[in-house]
């Protein structure tokens, strides 16, 4: 999920509103991306939403900071050297 105004974006909220009955009591894994914070504030916001709709967010999450540095317009994902 990307961050939009320190929260989740409208497309994600729309998907959750549409499918929440099918996703009741299902685990929710969060993968967020963005700039410095990697959408960690948005991930915290969406945890409150999914918990209210009886979904279960898992404790661990994946946050990808500076995602724009990892994407090349022509080749897609750029491998990192770590």
MMTF fields as JSON, N, C-alpha, C and O atoms, coordinates in Angstrom:
{
  "mmtfVersion": "1.0.0",
  "mmtfProducer": "UNKNOWN",
  "numBonds": 327,
  "numAtoms": 328,
  "numGroups": 82,
  "numChains": 1,
  "numModels": 1,
  "chainsPerModel": [1],
  "groupsPerChain": [82],
  "chainIdList": ["A"],
  "bondAtomList": [4, 2, 8, 6, 12, 10, 16, 14, 20, 18, 24, 22, 28, 26, 32, 30, 36, 34, 40, 38, 44, 42, 48, 46, 52, 50, 56, 54, 60, 58, 64, 62, 68, 66, 72, 70, 76, 74, 80, 78, 84, 82, 88, 86, 92, 90, 96, 94, 100, 98, 104, 102, 108, 106, 112, 110, 116, 114, 120, 118, 124, 122, 128, 126, 132, 130, 136, 134, 140, 138, 144, 142, 148, 146, 152, 150, 156, 154, 160, 158, 164, 162, 168, 166, 172, 170, 176, 174, 180, 178, 184, 182, 188, 186, 192, 190, 196, 194, 200, 198, 204, 202, 208, 206, 212, 210, 216, 214, 220, 218, 224, 222, 228, 226, 232, 230, 236, 234, 240, 238, 244, 242, 248, 246, 252, 250, 256, 254, 260, 258, 264, 262, 268, 266, 272, 270, 276, 274, 280, 278, 284, 282, 288, 286, 292, 290, 296, 294, 300, 298, 304, 302, 308, 306, 312, 310, 316, 314, 320, 318, 324, 322],
  "bondOrderList": [1, 1, 1, 1, 1, 1, 1, 1, 1, 1, 1, 1, 1, 1, 1, 1, 1, 1, 1, 1, 1, 1, 1, 1, 1, 1, 1, 1, 1, 1, 1, 1, 1, 1, 1, 1, 1, 1, 1, 1, 1, 1, 1, 1, 1, 1, 1, 1, 1, 1, 1, 1, 1, 1, 1, 1, 1, 1, 1, 1, 1, 1, 1, 1, 1, 1, 1, 1, 1, 1, 1, 1, 1, 1, 1, 1, 1, 1, 1, 1, 1],
  "groupList": [{"groupName": "UNK", "atomNameList": ["N", "CA", "C", "O"], "elementList": ["N", "C", "C", "O"], "formalChargeList": [0, 0, 0, 0], "bondAtomList": [1, 0, 2, 1, 3, 2], "bondOrderList": [1, 1, 2], "singleLetterCode": "X", "chemCompType": "L-PEPTIDE LINKING"}],
  "groupTypeList": [0, 0, 0, 0, 0, 0, 0, 0, 0, 0, 0, 0, 0, 0, 0, 0, 0, 0, 0, 0, 0, 0, 0, 0, 0, 0, 0, 0, 0, 0, 0, 0, 0, 0, 0, 0, 0, 0, 0, 0, 0, 0, 0, 0, 0, 0, 0, 0, 0, 0, 0, 0, 0, 0, 0, 0, 0, 0, 0, 0, 0, 0, 0, 0, 0, 0, 0, 0, 0, 0, 0, 0, 0, 0, 0, 0, 0, 0, 0, 0, 0, 0],
  "groupIdList": [1, 2, 3, 4, 5, 6, 7, 8, 9, 10, 11, 12, 13, 14, 15, 16, 17, 18, 19, 20, 21, 22, 23, 24, 25, 26, 27, 28, 29, 30, 31, 32, 33, 34, 35, 36, 37, 38, 39, 40, 41, 42, 43, 44, 45, 46, 47, 48, 49, 50, 51, 52, 53, 54, 55, 56, 57, 58, 59, 60, 61, 62, 63, 64, 65, 66, 67, 68, 69, 70, 71, 72, 73, 74, 75, 76, 77, 78, 79, 80, 81, 82],
  "secStructList": [7, 5, 7, 5, 6, 6, 5, 7, 7, 2, 2, 2, 2, 2, 2, 2, 2, 2, 2, 6, 6, 6, 6, 6, 6, 7, 3, 3, 7, 7, 3, 3, 3, 3, 1, 1, 1, 6, 6, 2, 2, 2, 2, 2, 2, 2, 2, 2, 2, 2, 2, 2, 6, 6, 7, 3, 3, 7, 1, 7, 7, 3, 3, 3, 3, 6, 4, 4, 4, 4, 3, 3, 6, 6, 6, 3, 3, 7, 7, 7, 7, 7],
  "xCoordList": [0.825, 0.0, 0.868, 1.874, 0.519, 1.23, 0.641, -0.453, 1.36, 0.863, 0.243, 0.801, -0.893, -1.556, -2.024, -2.892, -1.455, -1.788, -1.676, -2.582, -0.583, -0.275, -1.245, -1.398, -1.889, -2.816, -2.863, -1.99, -3.877, -4.052, -4.731, -5.357, -4.602, -5.19, -6.643, -7.087, -7.363, -8.787, -9.03, -10.027, -8.14, -8.32, -8.291, -9.081, -7.386, -7.32, -8.574, -9.139, -9.006, -10.217, -11.434, -12.294, -11.522, -12.626, -12.616, -13.666, -11.433, -11.33, -11.745, -12.43, -11.343, -11.71, -13.217, -13.848, -13.791, -15.24, -16.014, -17.047, -15.525, -16.216, -16.09, -17.037, -14.928, -14.644, -14.623, -14.274, -14.982, -14.792, -15.593, -15.145, -16.73, -17.492, -16.742, -16.739, -16.118, -15.341, -14.064, -13.563, -13.542, -12.273, -12.437, -11.44, -13.655, -13.878, -13.116, -13.152, -12.432, -11.628, -10.421, -9.861, -10.028, -8.84, -7.639, -7.803, -6.428, -5.23, -4.912, -5.172, -4.354, -3.983, -2.487, -2.021, -1.746, -0.332, -0.174, -0.8, 0.642, 0.795, 2.17, 3.199, 2.161, 3.377, 3.17, 2.249, 4.023, 3.857, 5.13, 6.226, 4.958, 6.111, 5.905, 4.783, 7.007, 6.923, 8.296, 9.275, 8.359, 9.621, 10.328, 10.615, 10.608, 11.372, 10.636, 11.234, 9.355, 8.618, 8.102, 7.662, 8.148, 7.687, 6.24, 5.866, 5.432, 3.992, 3.693, 2.655, 4.567, 4.293, 3.094, 2.377, 2.865, 1.689, 0.416, -0.582, 0.45, -0.707, -0.992, -2.151, 0.061, -0.115, -0.786, -1.632, -0.405, -1.045, -2.522, -3.36, -2.835, -4.235, -5.071, -6.189, -4.526, -5.31, -5.493, -6.46, -4.588, -4.768, -6.042, -6.761, -6.327, -7.556, -8.792, -9.793, -8.717, -9.846, -10.106, -11.243, -9.072, -9.288, -9.676, -10.435, -9.172, -9.549, -11.026, -11.717, -11.509, -12.923, -13.802, -14.923, -13.306, -14.062, -13.801, -14.087, -13.26, -13.037, -12.01, -12.104, -11.03, -9.883, -8.752, -8.799, -7.743, -6.668, -5.335, -4.753, -4.83, -3.516, -2.415, -2.418, -1.484, -0.353, 0.616, 0.637, 1.407, 2.284, 3.393, 3.634, 4.063, 5.149, 4.591, 3.498, 5.359, 4.972, 6.242, 7.348, 6.069, 7.191, 7.035, 5.994, 8.06, 8.056, 9.235, 10.373, 8.961, 10.01, 10.193, 9.404, 11.233, 11.471, 12.174, 12.854, 11.999, 12.636, 12.412, 13.346, 11.188, 10.877, 11.149, 11.447, 11.052, 11.299, 12.734, 13.002, 13.656, 15.045, 15.243, 16.269, 14.277, 14.394, 13.685, 13.692, 13.07, 12.312, 12.91, 13.143, 13.153, 13.649, 12.509, 11.843, 12.274, 11.171, 11.263, 10.241, 12.469, 12.639, 12.767, 12.239, 13.468, 13.781, 12.989, 13.089, 12.22, 11.441, 12.25, 12.858, 12.266, 12.986, 14.495, 15.011, 15.18, 16.639, 17.192, 16.783, 18.109, 18.682, 19.522, 20.193, 19.475, 20.265, 21.551, 21.631, 22.534, 23.798, 23.921, 24.392, 23.495, 23.614, 24.205, 24.38],
  "yCoordList": [-1.179, 0.0, 1.24, 1.277, 2.246, 3.509, 4.407, 4.153, 5.43, 6.387, 7.577, 8.083, 8.02, 9.191, 10.057, 9.648, 11.244, 12.163, 11.479, 11.582, 10.795, 10.114, 8.972, 8.592, 8.433, 7.318, 6.413, 6.472, 5.584, 4.667, 5.394, 6.436, 4.844, 5.496, 5.045, 4.065, 5.766, 5.51, 4.166, 3.506, 3.747, 2.476, 1.296, 0.362, 1.338, 0.268, 0.255, -0.807, 1.42, 1.504, 1.02, 0.349, 1.345, 0.879, -0.648, -1.284, -1.238, -2.699, -3.362, -4.385, -2.796, -3.354, -3.238, -4.178, -2.091, -1.914, -2.92, -3.432, -3.201, -4.096, -5.568, -6.34, -5.949, -7.363, -7.743, -8.877, -6.836, -7.135, -8.337, -9.017, -8.626, -9.812, -11.103, -12.054, -11.128, -12.31, -12.449, -13.557, -11.335, -11.334, -11.39, -11.323, -11.511, -11.57, -12.752, -13.857, -12.513, -13.5, -14.024, -15.061, -13.342, -13.728, -12.929, -11.799, -13.505, -12.742, -11.706, -11.918, -10.595, -9.503, -9.234, -8.877, -9.409, -9.051, -7.701, -7.452, -6.834, -5.48, -5.304, -5.589, -4.837, -4.44, -2.992, -2.671, -2.118, -0.692, -0.134, -0.652, 0.931, 1.558, 3.059, 3.56, 3.756, 5.209, 5.819, 5.236, 6.987, 7.717, 7.343, 6.167, 8.299, 8.041, 7.093, 6.148, 7.331, 6.533, 5.208, 4.355, 5.02, 3.782, 3.45, 2.28, 4.485, 4.343, 3.644, 2.995, 3.76, 3.122, 3.765, 3.086, 5.061, 5.718, 5.192, 4.953, 5.013, 4.457, 3.03, 2.629, 2.26, 0.877, 0.839, -0.017, 1.769, 1.827, 2.189, 1.659, 3.101, 3.494, 2.336, 2.106, 1.615, 0.541, -0.636, -1.387, -0.809, -1.854, -1.609, -2.554, -0.35, -0.028, -0.348, -0.837, -0.07, -0.333, -1.826, -2.267, -2.615, -4.053, -4.758, -5.726, -4.293, -4.883, -4.645, -5.535, -3.453, -3.138, -4.024, -4.353, -4.413, -5.268, -6.76, -7.59, -7.093, -8.475, -9.226, -10.444, -8.507, -9.14, -9.116, -8.34, -9.952, -10.065, -9.673, -10.461, -8.469, -8.102, -8.898, -9.029, -9.424, -10.139, -9.118, -7.963, -9.545, -8.619, -8.062, -6.855, -8.928, -8.481, -7.813, -8.144, -6.867, -6.181, -5.898, -5.897, -5.663, -5.318, -3.852, -3.452, -3.055, -1.635, -1.367, -1.706, -0.757, -0.502, 1.013, 1.67, 1.577, 3.015, 3.336, 2.487, 4.564, 5.062, 4.12, 3.808, 3.675, 2.705, 3.267, 2.509, 4.576, 5.175, 4.966, 5.016, 4.735, 4.473, 3.033, 2.72, 2.171, 0.756, 0.413, -0.742, 1.415, 1.169, 1.954, 3.159, 1.254, 1.86, 1.83, 0.805, 2.936, 3.013, 1.955, 1.442, 1.635, 0.709, -0.747, -1.643, -0.98, -2.355, -2.867, -4.046, -2.032, -2.466, -2.341, -1.3, -3.39, -3.348, -3.368, -4.11, -2.536, -2.451, -3.299, -3.107, -4.23, -5.017, -4.15, -3.216, -4.468, -3.725, -4.48, -5.694, -3.764, -4.381, -4.303, -3.302, -5.365, -5.367, -6.651, -6.83],
  "zCoordList": [0.0, 0.0, 0.0, 0.708, -0.76, -0.713, 0.376, 0.879, 0.722, 1.702, 0.992, 0.018, 1.469, 0.923, 2.085, 2.856, 2.213, 3.317, 4.682, 5.509, 4.906, 6.163, 6.478, 7.639, 5.467, 5.68, 4.465, 3.6, 4.406, 3.285, 2.127, 2.32, 0.939, -0.23, -0.432, 0.165, -1.273, -1.498, -2.168, -1.876, -3.058, -3.756, -2.795, -2.93, -1.827, -0.833, 0.033, 0.295, 0.472, 1.303, 0.532, 1.101, -0.741, -1.566, -1.68, -1.585, -1.885, -1.972, -0.664, -0.679, 0.452, 1.753, 1.977, 2.46, 1.63, 1.787, 0.94, 1.371, -0.247, -1.166, -0.753, -0.903, -0.238, 0.029, 1.507, 1.836, 2.396, 3.815, 4.298, 5.222, 3.733, 4.168, 3.821, 4.602, 2.661, 2.258, 3.082, 3.274, 3.564, 4.283, 5.809, 6.528, 6.313, 7.756, 8.346, 7.805, 9.451, 10.18, 9.391, 9.745, 8.361, 7.589, 8.097, 8.557, 8.021, 8.39, 7.318, 6.133, 7.748, 6.846, 7.005, 8.087, 5.919, 5.906, 5.229, 4.199, 5.783, 5.249, 4.609, 5.221, 3.383, 2.679, 2.289, 1.538, 2.795, 2.521, 1.909, 2.123, 1.147, 0.505, 0.451, 0.528, 0.318, 0.246, 0.304, -0.162, 0.873, 0.95, 2.252, 2.476, 3.096, 4.315, 5.256, 5.771, 5.485, 6.473, 5.925, 6.697, 4.611, 3.96, 4.311, 4.39, 4.522, 4.791, 6.11, 6.236, 7.08, 8.363, 9.063, 9.799, 8.845, 9.439, 8.78, 9.458, 7.467, 6.766, 7.192, 7.294, 7.44, 7.895, 9.267, 9.526, 10.143, 11.457, 11.339, 12.069, 10.406, 10.193, 9.665, 10.125, 8.703, 8.085, 9.045, 8.914, 10.001, 11.017, 11.819, 12.143, 12.139, 12.869, 12.035, 12.559, 10.737, 9.841, 9.732, 9.905, 9.449, 9.247, 10.54, 10.509, 11.667, 12.95, 13.231, 13.726, 12.92, 13.101, 12.232, 12.618, 11.064, 10.149, 10.39, 9.527, 11.562, 12.012, 11.181, 11.026, 10.645, 10.015, 11.036, 11.99, 10.847, 11.824, 11.211, 10.465, 11.505, 10.972, 11.67, 12.894, 10.895, 11.496, 12.072, 11.647, 13.029, 13.742, 12.85, 12.842, 12.104, 11.242, 9.989, 9.528, 9.445, 8.216, 7.406, 7.948, 6.122, 5.248, 4.866, 4.346, 5.12, 4.768, 3.846, 4.169, 2.694, 1.705, 1.57, 0.889, 2.215, 2.078, 0.76, 0.184, 0.296, -0.933, -2.111, -2.85, -2.28, -3.331, -4.724, -5.647, -4.885, -6.205, -6.667, -7.867, -5.75, -6.122, -6.614, -7.217, -6.36, -6.721, -8.024, -8.449, -8.664, -9.888, -11.046, -10.946, -12.141, -13.373, -14.381, -14.527, -15.079, -16.037, -17.14, -17.595, -17.562, -18.689, -18.258, -18.916, -17.153, -16.76, -15.574, -15.236, -14.944, -13.777, -12.507, -12.258, -11.699, -10.425, -10.651, -11.487, -9.885, -9.953, -8.807, -7.662, -9.078, -7.988, -7.055, -7.494, -5.776, -4.804, -4.485, -4.669, -4.015, -3.629, -2.123, -1.581, -1.442, 0.014, 0.504, 1.709]
}
